[in-house]
Amino acid sequence: MSALSPPHGARRALLVAAGSGASLAGLGLLGGCASPRTAVAPELLQAAAATLPGTHQQDLRDPASGHTWRVWVQRPAGPAPATGHPVLYVLDGNAAFALAAQLARNDAARPPELRPDAAIVVGVGHPGDAVVHPAERQRDYTPPPLGDSAAAEAGGAQVLLDFIARELQPRIAQAFPVDAQRQTITGHSFGGLCVLHALFTRPAQFTRYAATSPSVWWNQGQVLQAAAQFAQTHATAPRAFQARLQLRVGGLEHAQAAATPARAAVQAERRLLERTEALARQLTALAWPELRVQMAVLPGLDHGGAMLPGLADALALAQQAR
């Protein structure tokens, strides 16, 4: 790292294609290449690992916290706009970075008249080959309990966001011409919770926030209390930020749609669809010119299924004109 000095339906189709064709050895996507009826030549399995063109990866240790995060950077596949490149920071980089990076590359291959501004995609994840790191995700993406500080197992969202602000964002700005008014952070589930925490506690660190199926249920809906505190803190204009919030949630993320009684019980407890819609109404009712809220329910999708289209929409948000 230190050396680094469309229509929604179409985007979602491309994302599925990217997931099958864009793989990084570090994400463990090469396993199971052969179908049950097809033998794979031994020499193919001994060939060099696939890489994602234009991508760099490094594990960075945060001097302040001592934590180490894995960081991926996809160079913009196109010239810099006059205002600089938009930047998309993707949480859960082990699972989501390759998909977002391939989407950005696909955009660069579109006809010039349909091509959005070339985006820099930055993934933030954890060292190791696992797609998901449950303990580290809970540690890094959950807010500190109200009136308390981070613990070893949870509540470290501020620590992660400090790392991004202090170490990562300056490195990206040094390496590329970036558009300071198009800085987007996106996350799914616990990652979406972290995105909301960032908006409510440091609304000027980014200008665009994309939360897909955010875990608004966590700690008895603590983030909803944070939203109320955010509204109170910034009740009086002028407000020293300009932010866009994009909320996405699956249409099946409620108890009535669950396939099994156990899943229904979890969804009834979390009430993710209902709580996310309530949050959108709460924030929209503020009617602040400095905060634009856009909410969409993704029909026919459950919690896991919402991640892919939410990621595509997050990239589109990042690339929108000022």
LINKA-V424348 format. One record per residue. N is the residue number from 0. PHI is phi in whole degrees, -180 to 180 (none if undefined). Layout:
N,PHI / N,PHI
//
This chain:
0,none / 1,-65 / 2,-81 / 3,-76 / 4,-83 / 5,none / 6,-70 / 7,-60 / 8,-61 / 9,-65 / 10,-61 / 11,-69 / 12,-64 / 13,-64 / 14,-65 / 15,-63 / 16,-63 / 17,-63 / 18,-64 / 19,-90 / 20,-114 / 21,-105 / 22,-128 / 23,-117 / 24,-58 / 25,-69 / 26,-96 / 27,66 / 28,-96 / 29,-89 / 30,-67 / 31,71 / 32,-70 / 33,-84 / 34,-79 / 35,-58 / 36,-100 / 37,-121 / 38,-85 / 39,-99 / 40,-60 / 41,-56 / 42,-65 / 43,-67 / 44,-72 / 45,-97 / 46,-72 / 47,-61 / 48,-64 / 49,-73 / 50,-131 / 51,-99 / 52,-57 / 53,76 / 54,-112 / 55,-125 / 56,-135 / 57,-157 / 58,-90 / 59,-112 / 60,-92 / 61,-84 / 62,-61 / 63,-74 / 64,-100 / 65,84 / 66,-76 / 67,-119 / 68,-118 / 69,-89 / 70,-123 / 71,-115 / 72,-131 / 73,-98 / 74,-61 / 75,-63 / 76,-92 / 77,170 / 78,-69 / 79,-74 / 80,-62 / 81,-58 / 82,-91 / 83,102 / 84,-77 / 85,-70 / 86,-125 / 87,-116 / 88,-94 / 89,-111 / 90,-75 / 91,55 / 92,-59 / 93,-58 / 94,-95 / 95,-113 / 96,-62 / 97,-59 / 98,-66 / 99,-65 / 100,-64 / 101,-67 / 102,-59 / 103,-63 / 104,-67 / 105,-61 / 106,-59 / 107,-68 / 108,-91 / 109,-75 / 110,-56 / 111,-53 / 112,-72 / 113,-111 / 114,-84 / 115,-76 / 116,-60 / 117,-66 / 118,-101 / 119,-90 / 120,-111 / 121,-122 / 122,-97 / 123,-124 / 124,-144 / 125,-131 / 126,-59 / 127,122 / 128,-91 / 129,-65 / 130,-71 / 131,-127 / 132,-118 / 133,-57 / 134,-66 / 135,-68 / 136,-63 / 137,-64 / 138,-64 / 139,-90 / 140,-105 / 141,-97 / 142,-70 / 143,-60 / 144,-54 / 145,-56 / 146,73 / 147,-135 / 148,-117 / 149,-65 / 150,-111 / 151,-65 / 152,-102 / 153,-163 / 154,85 / 155,-99 / 156,-60 / 157,-63 / 158,-64 / 159,-64 / 160,-66 / 161,-63 / 162,-60 / 163,-63 / 164,-70 / 165,-89 / 166,-109 / 167,-86 / 168,-59 / 169,-64 / 170,-65 / 171,-65 / 172,-67 / 173,-77 / 174,-84 / 175,-137 / 176,-75 / 177,-114 / 178,-93 / 179,-64 / 180,-94 / 181,-133 / 182,-114 / 183,-119 / 184,-122 / 185,-135 / 186,-161 / 187,-121 / 188,63 / 189,-59 / 190,-62 / 191,-66 / 192,-61 / 193,-64 / 194,-60 / 195,-65 / 196,-60 / 197,-61 / 198,-61 / 199,-79 / 200,-112 / 201,-150 / 202,-66 / 203,-98 / 204,-67 / 205,-125 / 206,-110 / 207,-139 / 208,-131 / 209,-122 / 210,-115 / 211,-108 / 212,44 / 213,-65 / 214,-79 / 215,-69 / 216,-77 / 217,-59 / 218,50 / 219,60 / 220,72 / 221,-56 / 222,-66 / 223,-69 / 224,-67 / 225,-64 / 226,-64 / 227,-65 / 228,-66 / 229,-59 / 230,-63 / 231,-71 / 232,-62 / 233,-109 / 234,-63 / 235,-103 / 236,-78 / 237,-79 / 238,-111 / 239,-88 / 240,-158 / 241,-131 / 242,-134 / 243,-117 / 244,-117 / 245,-112 / 246,-112 / 247,-132 / 248,-152 / 249,-72 / 250,-66 / 251,-96 / 252,-87 / 253,-148 / 254,-61 / 255,-64 / 256,-93 / 257,-69 / 258,-80 / 259,-130 / 260,-59 / 261,-65 / 262,-67 / 263,-61 / 264,-64 / 265,-63 / 266,-69 / 267,-66 / 268,-70 / 269,-83 / 270,46 / 271,-66 / 272,-62 / 273,-65 / 274,-70 / 275,-68 / 276,-64 / 277,-64 / 278,-63 / 279,-61 / 280,-65 / 281,-60 / 282,-77 / 283,-64 / 284,-65 / 285,-64 / 286,54 / 287,-86 / 288,-66 / 289,-84 / 290,-135 / 291,-108 / 292,-117 / 293,-134 / 294,-117 / 295,-145 / 296,-97 / 297,-93 / 298,-66 / 299,77 / 300,-114 / 301,-96 / 302,-61 / 303,-69 / 304,-67 / 305,-73 / 306,-61 / 307,-66 / 308,-65 / 309,-63 / 310,-67 / 311,-62 / 312,-68 / 313,-65 / 314,-64 / 315,-61 / 316,-61 / 317,-60 / 318,-89 / 319,-58 / 320,-63 / 321,-59
//
